[in-house]
Amino acid sequence: MTHERLSLGARGEEMAVAFLKKHRYRILERNFTTPLGEIDIIARKGRTLAFVEVKTRSSLAFGSPAEAVGLRKQQQIIKAAKWYLAERRGRELQPRFDVIAVLLQGECADIEHVPAAFEL
C-alpha cells in the first residue's frame, strides 16, 4: 500500500473517531488486531458495542467508500469481533457492525455513519 493511501486512511480514521466521540460514543479500541483480522474501531454507546469499519476515499471513481465493505471483509470483521467478545469483556453488551464512510475531496470531508450496516 502506498504512503499516500495509508495517509488517507489514517486521516479518515481520525475523522471517524472524532465523529463517534461527538455523538457520545466511547472509544474502547483502535486498530484492534486479532489472529483473525483487524477491527478499525471498537466503541461503546449505552448498551451497544459497535465494531466499526472505516473506509476512506478521495473520489467516487470506484464507488462510495461504504460499498467497499464487501461480504469477504464483513466475514473477517465478524470473526475478529467474535474473538474480541470471547477474549474480552463486553458479552453483556449488544454487538453491532457499523461502517463509517469518509469521502475526502481537498479540504472538504463528507462522513456517513451506517449503523448496523451488516449482521452476523
Buried (B, 14 or more C-beta within 10 A) or exposed (E): EEEEEEEBBEBBBBBBBEBBEEEEBEBBBBEBEBEBBEBBBBBBBEEBBBBBBBBBBBEEEEEEBBEBBEEEBBBBBBBBBBBBBEEEEBEEBEBBBBBBBBBBEEEEBEBBBBEEBBEE
